[in-house]
Amino acid sequence: MEEQCRGSLLVFINPHSGRGKSLETFAHTVAPKLDRSLIRYEVVVTTGPNHARNVLMTKTDLGKFNGILILSGDGLVFEALNGVLCREDAFSIFPNLPIGIVPSGSGNGLLCSVLSKYGTKMNEKSVMDRALEIATSPTARAESVALYSVKTETATYAAFLSIGWGLMADIDIESEKWRKLGGHRFTLMGFIRSCNLRSYKGRLTYRPYKARDYTPSSNVFSIYDKTTQQRIDDSTSITIPSFADSEDEEKHLKNQKTTWTLHDSEDTTSSESESDEEVVIEDDFINMYAVTLSHIAADGPFAPSAKLEDNRIHLSYILWKDIGTRVDIAKYLLAIEHETHLDLPFVKRVEVSSMKLEVLSDGSYVVLDGEVVETKSIQVSSTRNNICVFSSTA
């Protein structure tokens, strides 16, 4: 059996996510399929917040795995990525350690964005069936997903999906108490919030997106052809230029592994920089929602034009002064399912490379990739860094 083994996965299971069936799904469905595919696995059952983060911060043998498999939702993916971010070798691990997802959380935007690219129908059964097939297949492939640098007053994060504030952030967080309803929790809270509409005072600053001669790549590869360490070694040998001085080489390697590559970096031409004026809006908002992938859930794409590897941020917002009645907001929430929400006249939208939100009133949540971040100021920057996610089978 040892000789026949095709590879190995590090598996994280959140037993309390969504409807609380992750352990059952793994034991009855995932594990038997992995066994049949001759894929070994090491299981970590999370016991609370930051468990996965702490494991990934300190694990010394990550390189031996072909990938990570997460049985939960976007929240555990976010936690895992930010555990990796705390490591010195974070930026060599990100594009070389594929992340697979079996949905058991109520928010599965990353998985739905990936599967929709390949034509999977966005209903619970189809998403689950296809996710299981990819996660347990010896011919599974992964591809790039853009990564974003996020700074608050006290912390730095890696993010992959969304930043929300106002109406939709409140719906997301205030519906947590109804987790067992699955995706229906958002519909119910959306109705309640539309009837009890709030406004939120804030300052939004953004820089419109420019390509800057950058063409993102999907970089599709077979997961079980190589271990993470083998992929890291391969990428290092390709990217190291020749140096006359060993100190220069050491410095280059250190920079390769420890820094973000911001899309709006200092090496842009002066003519571009001069035209990159920031736009500032200080007003009463109803909703501010920015996404980097097409889906935030299974009920229709929030940003239909978003691509997995593309590093632009799709920002949309609604100002209090631009809506007529509460019916407009109900229409907006219903329109998301039909992909027509961005066509409503009171919805402003723009593609940006960076944005900063300063919250000027109390009583609102700032939500990053579905997780509450305690801050009054948050800045998101697109980068040329990426992660890789299980996406298809050969």
N, C-alpha and C positions, 0 to 999 in steps of 0.2 A: 504493500500500500504506500509506503514511504517513497519508493522509487516512482510510483505512478502519479504522485501528487502533482496537480497542475499549478498550484499556487496557494496563497493564503490571504485571508482578510482579517482585519481588526474590526470587530462588530460592537457597536454601541446600541444598547436597547434602553429606551426610556419607558418603564413599565406603566407610567401614569399619563402618557401623552394621549391626546384624542379621547377615544372611548375606552382606553386602558387595555387594549388587546395585543400589545406588542409582543409580550412574552409568549402568548399563545400562538401568534402568527409565526414567530421564529421557531418554536418547538415543533409545530405541526406541519409547517409549510417550507420555511426557508432552510432550516437545518437539513431536513431530508434531501432537498434538492441540491444543496451544496455537497452533501455526502456523495450523492449519485454522480455529481460532476467532478468528484475527487478534488474538491477545494477545501482546504483546512481553514479553521477559523479559531480566533481567540475572542471570547465574549466578555464584555464589560456591561453589567447591568447598572445603570446610573441610580444613585441613591438620593440625589438632590441636585440643586443648582451648582454649576461649576465642577461637577465630578468629571465629566468628559474633558473639560478644559484643563483640569489639573493633570489628568492622565497624559494628555497630548503634550503638555508643557514639559513633562519630565521623562517621557518614555524614551529609552536609549536605543531601542531596536526597531524603530519605525521603518527603517530602510528595508527590512526583510519582508514586509508585506507588499502585496500587489495593489492593495487599496483599502479604503475604509468603507464599511457598510453601516448605515444609520437607520435604525427602526424608530422613527419619530417624525417630527415635522421640521420646518425651517429653523425653529428655535435651537434645536440641538446641532444643526449644521453651523449656525452662527457661533454657538459656544465652542464647537470643535475648531473652527477656523481661528478663533481668537485665542484658543490654547496654543495652536501652532504659531500664531503671531508673536507669542512671548519667547519663542526659541531663537537662538542665534542663527540657526540654519533655516528659518522660516521661508525665506524667499527662494530657496532651492527646493524646499518641500512642496510649496503651493502648486506649482505646475506639474509636479511629478507623482503626487499621491492622489489617485482618483478617489472621488467620493461617490458612493452608491447610496440610493435612498429607497427604502420600502416604506410607503406612507402609513403612518399611524397617528400623525398629528392632525390637527384641524386646519393648519395652514401649510400648504405644500406648493408654494409658488415656484420654487426652483425646479422641482420635479415636473410640474405641469408645463413649465416653459420648455424644458428639455424634450419631453414626450410630444408636445404639440408640434414641434419642429418636424417630427417624423410621422405626423398624421394620426396619432392616437386620439380617439374620441375622449372628450373631457367629461366623462362620468366616472363615478367612484369605482365601479367594477373594472372598466377598461384600464384606468390608470393603475389600479392595484395589480391586475393581471400582467400588464406590460412591465411594470416596475419589478415584479417578482421574476419574470422571465429574464430580464437584463441582469438583475442582481445575482442570479444563480447560474448564469450561462458561462461555460468555459470560453465562448467566443465573444464575450462582452467587450465593447469598445468604449473609450472615453474621449471627451473633447473639451476644448477650452471654454471657460466662462469668465467674463471680465470681473475684476476685483476692484474695490473702491476703498480709498483711504478716508477715514472719518475721524474728526477731532472734536472733542467737547472741551469744557473748561478743565477737566481733570483726567481725561483718558484718550487713548487712540484705539481705534477699532479697524478691523477688516470687515467689509460688508459686500453683499452680492445681490441684494434684491430691492430694498425700498427704504425710504424715510417718509414717515407720515406725521402730521400734526393737525389737530382740529377734528373735524367731523369723523373721518374714517379711522383715525387713530383712536378716538374715543369708542367707536363701535367695536374695534378690534379688542381693546383692553377691557371695556366694561362688559363685554359678552363672555369673558373668561369663565364666569360662574356657570355658564351653560355649555361647558366643553363637551359634555356627553351628547349634545345635540349635533355634533359635527359641524358641517358648514351652515346648517340652518340657524346656528346661533347668530351669525352675521345678519341674516335677513330679519330676524326678530328684533335685534338691537337697532338695526337700520331704521325700522319703522318707528321705534320709540324715539330715536334721536331726531328723526325728521319732524316729529310732532313737538319736540322740545328743543328747538334749534338754538344753538349758542353762537356767539361770535368770539373771535380770538384776536387780540391785538399783537401784531408782530412786525418785524422788519425782515424782509427777504431780499437777499443780494445774490445775483447770479451772473455768470459769464457765459454768453452763447458759445455753443460747441463749434469748433473748427477742426477739420481733419488733420491738418499740419503734416501732410505727407505720410500719414500713418494708416496702414491697412491691416486691421485685425485679422488673425488667422484662427481657424477652427482647430487645427492641429489634432486630427483624429488619430488615435493609436489603440492597439490591442492591449488590454489590461494584463493578460496573463503571459505575454511574451517576455516581459522583464519585471523584476522587482523595482520598487521605488528607488532603492540605492543604485541599481544598474542604470535607471533613467537619469538620475542625478549625475552619475559619473559620465554618462554619454554627453549630456548637455554641457557639463563643465569642460570636457575635452574639446568640444566644438567651439565654445565661446571664448576660451582663453587665447588672447593674442600673444605674440612672442614679445617678451620683455628682455631688455639687456640687463636690467637690474632686478635682482630677486626681491628687493623691497617693494618695487613697483608692482611686481606680480602678486605679492602677498596683499598689497593694498587693493589691487583690482579684485582679487578673490573675495576679500572682506566686503567690499562695496556690493559685489554681485549678490551676496547672501543676506545683507542686512538693510537694504534700502528700498523704498518705494521708487518707482519710476513714474513721476507725475506726468499726465498728458500735457498740461500747460507748464512745461519746464522752462528754465531760464535760457535755453539755447534756441528759442524761437527768434525769428528775424525781427528787427526793430519795427519794420513797417506793419507786421502782424500785431506786435505788442501794442502799438499805438492805437490800432483799431479795436483792440479787445477791451472796450470800455465795459465796466460792470454796470448792471442795471439794479437799482435799489427801489424797493416798494415797501413803504411803511403805511400800514392800513389795518382795517378790521377784516380779518379773513373768516371764512366759513370752513374752508378745507385747503390744505396744502399736501399734495402727495406726489412724490417723485419715485419713479421706478427705473430699474436698469435692465429688467427682463420683461418678457411679454405678459406673463401671468403672475398674479399674486394669489390666486386660488384656481379652482377648476371651472369657475362659472364665467368663462369667456375672457379673452385677453384684455388687460388694462391698458397695455401699450402695444397694439397689434404690430407696429413696425419694428419693435425692439428685437435684436438678434443676440444670441448667447454670447458670442465673442466680442461684440461691438461695445465700446467703452463709453458711449454717450449716456447721459442721464436724461430721462424723459420727465420733465417737470410740468405739473399742472396745478392750478390753484383757482379758487373761487373767492371773490371778494363779496363781502356783505352787501355793499352798495349796488352790486350788479345783478342780484336776484330780485324777482318780483314777489313771490309768495313761497311758503313752505312746500307747496306742491312742486315747485321747480327742483327742490332737493330730492324729493321722492322720485321724480322723473330721472334725476341724475343717477341715483342708486340703482334704479331698475334698468337704466340704459346700459350700465356696465356689462350686464349679462348679454346684451345684444350688440356690444362693441360700438355703440353710437354715443356714449357719454362725452367723448372728446369733441363731438360736433355741436354740442349745445352752446348757444351764443354766450352764456355767462361763464363758460369754462375757458380759462386762458391756458395755453400750453406752449412750451418752448423746449428745444433740445439744448442742454447746457453741459459744460465740462467741469464746472464747479458751482457750488451754491452754499450760502450760509443763512441759517435761520436764527434769528434772535427773538426769543419769546418775551413779550412785553406785558403779559398779563398772567395771572395765576389760574390754576384749575384746569390745566390742559396737559396731555401726555405728549412727549416726543417719543416716537416709536421707530426703532431701527431694525430692519429685517424681522419685524414682528415682536421685538423685545423692547420693553420700556427702558429708556435711558434717562437718568436723572440729570437734567441739564437745562439751562436757559439759553445756551448758545451751542450750535452744532454746525460744523463745516464738513461738506462732502466734496471730495475731489476725484475725478476720474483718473485712472492710472493706466499704464501699459503692462501691469502685472495681471496674472490670471490664475485661477484654480482649474482643476479638471474634474469632470463629473461623468459617471456612467451614463451613456446616452443611447446605445443601440447594440445590436448583435450583428456579427458578420454574416 
